[in-house]
Amino acid sequence: MRCHDGDTEKISEILEGKFQNQGVEVIRMGTDDAEDADEEAFTGTDICVIATYTYNNGEVPANFVYFEENLRKQNLKGKVYGVVGSGDKGYHSDTYCFAAETFNEDFQQAGTKKGHDVLKIDNKADEKDKEALKEFVSSLTNA
Ligand SMILES: Cc1cc2nc3c(=O)[nH]c(=O)nc-3n(C[C@H](O)[C@H](O)[C@H](O)COP(=O)(O)O)c2cc1C
């Protein structure tokens, strides 16, 4: 699972807890870990999850770009994936959670099976989002 600090880090913590509740072992990594692990980040895993915010008019965060560009070239067939995006619906409605959509396309290119549609969260996860994250996790573990 790849993530970033702030709203996104909090979302990744929630996801980690929900996966653990389902008895799934989680390796959670931040974008700072990405440089060391780019090529084999998802090699040993059955389920691949990306949590990302969106920056500057729909862009993937700068410290995530290298990882993102590599992802689509990987062979992740046989694995299940899900993407969660945190964005700002009010200030960035035209590019709301675009980075999450970019990762979604990368996973499709990599041949990964979609376990759930892209889940978009307006900034910080609220109680309703936490329910949606729970459903997201069950959908991925049952895919
Ligand atoms: C300079 C800047 C540009 C942003 N651009 C977008 C954007 O294009 N689309 C979007 O949905 N959110 C955008 N956001 C909102 C962030 O993605 C959102 O606040 C997110 O929750 C930040 O997550 P973080 O706390 O993990 O960094 C932008 C925020 C900033 C500060």
The ligand as an SDF file (V2000), in Angstrom:
LIG
                    3D

 31 33  0  0  0  0  0  0  0  0999 V2000
   -1.6230   23.6920   -4.5670 C   0  0  0  0  0  0  0  0  0  0  0  0
   -2.7130   22.6670   -4.4360 C   0  0  0  0  0  0  0  0  0  0  0  0
   -3.2690   22.1140   -5.5790 C   0  0  0  0  0  0  0  0  0  0  0  0
   -4.3010   21.1690   -5.4800 C   0  0  0  0  0  0  0  0  0  0  0  0
   -4.8460   20.6590   -6.6310 N   0  0  0  0  0  0  0  0  0  0  0  0
   -5.8600   19.7720   -6.5370 C   0  0  0  0  0  0  0  0  0  0  0  0
   -6.4710   19.2450   -7.7110 C   0  0  0  0  0  0  0  0  0  0  0  0
   -6.1080   19.5610   -8.8480 O   0  0  0  0  0  0  0  0  0  0  0  0
   -7.4940   18.3540   -7.5600 N   0  0  0  0  0  0  0  0  0  0  0  0
   -7.9550   17.9710   -6.3260 C   0  0  0  0  0  0  0  0  0  0  0  0
   -8.9000   17.1650   -6.2540 O   0  0  0  0  0  0  0  0  0  0  0  0
   -7.3980   18.4540   -5.1890 N   0  0  0  0  0  0  0  0  0  0  0  0
   -6.3630   19.3330   -5.2600 C   0  0  0  0  0  0  0  0  0  0  0  0
   -5.7900   19.8240   -4.1130 N   0  0  0  0  0  0  0  0  0  0  0  0
   -6.3490   19.4080   -2.8060 C   0  0  0  0  0  0  0  0  0  0  0  0
   -5.5960   18.2550   -2.1400 C   0  0  0  0  0  0  0  0  0  0  0  0
   -5.4420   17.1330   -2.9810 O   0  0  0  0  0  0  0  0  0  0  0  0
   -6.3860   17.8130   -0.8930 C   0  0  0  0  0  0  0  0  0  0  0  0
   -6.4530   18.8960    0.0010 O   0  0  0  0  0  0  0  0  0  0  0  0
   -5.8050   16.6080   -0.1860 C   0  0  0  0  0  0  0  0  0  0  0  0
   -6.6730   16.2430    0.8680 O   0  0  0  0  0  0  0  0  0  0  0  0
   -4.4110   16.8540    0.3760 C   0  0  0  0  0  0  0  0  0  0  0  0
   -3.9620   15.6550    0.9580 O   0  0  0  0  0  0  0  0  0  0  0  0
   -2.7370   15.6200    1.9660 P   0  0  0  0  0  0  0  0  0  0  0  0
   -3.1920   16.2780    3.2620 O   0  0  0  0  0  0  0  0  0  0  0  0
   -2.4660   14.1710    2.1560 O   0  0  0  0  0  0  0  0  0  0  0  0
   -1.6100   16.3510    1.3180 O   0  0  0  0  0  0  0  0  0  0  0  0
   -4.7600   20.7570   -4.1950 C   0  0  0  0  0  0  0  0  0  0  0  0
   -4.1810   21.3050   -3.0480 C   0  0  0  0  0  0  0  0  0  0  0  0
   -3.1720   22.2320   -3.1460 C   0  0  0  0  0  0  0  0  0  0  0  0
   -2.5720   22.8070   -1.8810 C   0  0  0  0  0  0  0  0  0  0  0  0
  1  2  1  0
  2  3  1  0
  2 30  2  0
  3  4  2  0
  4  5  1  0
  4 28  1  0
  5  6  2  0
  6  7  1  0
  6 13  1  0
  7  8  2  0
  7  9  1  0
  9 10  1  0
 10 11  2  0
 10 12  1  0
 12 13  2  0
 13 14  1  0
 14 15  1  0
 14 28  1  0
 15 16  1  0
 16 17  1  0
 16 18  1  0
 18 19  1  0
 18 20  1  0
 20 21  1  0
 20 22  1  0
 22 23  1  0
 23 24  1  0
 24 25  2  0
 24 26  1  0
 24 27  1  0
 28 29  2  0
 29 30  1  0
 30 31  1  0
M  END
$$$$
